[in-house]
Amino acid sequence: MSQLSAEKRAEYRAGAARRKVMAEERRQAHLARAQNVAVAAADLLYTAYGATKVVLFGSTAHPQRFHERSDVDLAAWGIGERAYVRAVADLNGLDSHLFVDLVRGEEAPPTLLERIKQEGQSL
């Protein structure tokens, strides 16, 4: 088994460092995009669907937990049951690269409501 020269090892380390920086840049860009979608989604829920409250929770609300497969988790109050399905379709049409998960606050299980209350950000 041959050993790598010091020069080759340094080259590999530099490449790994570049890939790490690039991955973090992609993560930051995806986070910014998700945050923009969250704001646009909240605006849509308030104006088109009569939401009385919209809260962002999950990894988009907490950048340190955000990763490349993160989605946008929203809880909304005041949206009727029939309007909910249309709202979900409209929200997921905001950005083809991001899934928006919408929970009706009135129907959320108590454990999820507690999580939303603890970590959520009102929009």
N, C-alpha and C positions, 0 to 999 in steps of 0.2 A: 504494500500500500504506500503510495507516494504522499509526501506531505506538501502542503501548499507553502509557497514562499511567503515571506512577510509582505511582499508587495501585493500578491494575490489576495491574501487575507484582508489587507487594508482596502483593496478594491471591493471585495464582497461586503465589508462593513459599511463602506461609503454607499454602496448600492442599497443596502438594507435601510440605512438612515434616510436616503432619498425616498424610498418607497413608503416609509413610515410618515414622512412629512406630506407626501402626496395623498396618502390615505386620510390623514387628518384634515387636509384642505378639502377633500371630497366630502368628508363627514360634516365639516362646518358649512359648506355650500348647501348640502342636503338639509341641515338643520335650519338654515336661514329660509330656504324654500318652504319647509314645513311650517315654520312660524308665520310666514306670509300667507300660506294657505289657511292656517288657523284663523287669522284675522279676517281674511276674506270670507271664510265660512261663517264666522260669527256675524259679520255684517249681513250676509245673505239670510241667516236664520232670523235675525232681528227684523229686517225689512220685508222679506218675502213670506216668512212663515210665522211672524208674530211671537217669536220667542221672547220670554220675559227675563231669562237669564241664560248665559252660555259660559261654560267653564272648560278650560283646557286642562287636561290631566295626562298622566303617562309620561313617556320619555321625551316628548316634544316640550313638555313643561319643565323638564329637568335636563339641561344640556349635558351634564356629566353622564347620564344614562342613555343618551341618544346614540343610535348606531345606524348603519347604512340601510337596515331593513325596518326602521321605525316608521310608524304611521302617525296619523293625527287623531288623538282621542278627544272627543268632545262630549260633554253632557249638556243637554238643553232642556229647559222647562218652558211650558206654555205652547208646545207644538202639538196639534191634534194628532190622533192616531192615523187618520187618513193622510194627512199632510206629511207624516213622518217618512213614508216610503218615497214620495216625491223629493223630499228634502235630502234623503240619503243619496238618491240618484244625482241631484243637482250638486251636492257637495263633492261627490266623486268625479264629477265632470270639471271641477276647478283645475285639476292638475293630473294628467294621465300617469304621472310617475309616483303619485302619493295616494294611498288609501286613507279615506276619512271614515273613522268609526264613530257613529253617533249613537248616544244612549239618551233615551227620554228619561229625564230626572225623576219623573213621576212613577216610572216603572222599574227603576234601578233597584237591585237588591240592597239591603242595608249595609252589607260589607263594602260594596262598591261605593255607595253614598258616603260612607265614612272615609274611604280612600280619597274620593273626590274632595271632600271637605278638608282633609288633612293636607293634600298636596296640590290641589287645583289652583288655577289662576283664572280669575274672572276676566272675560273678554268683553 
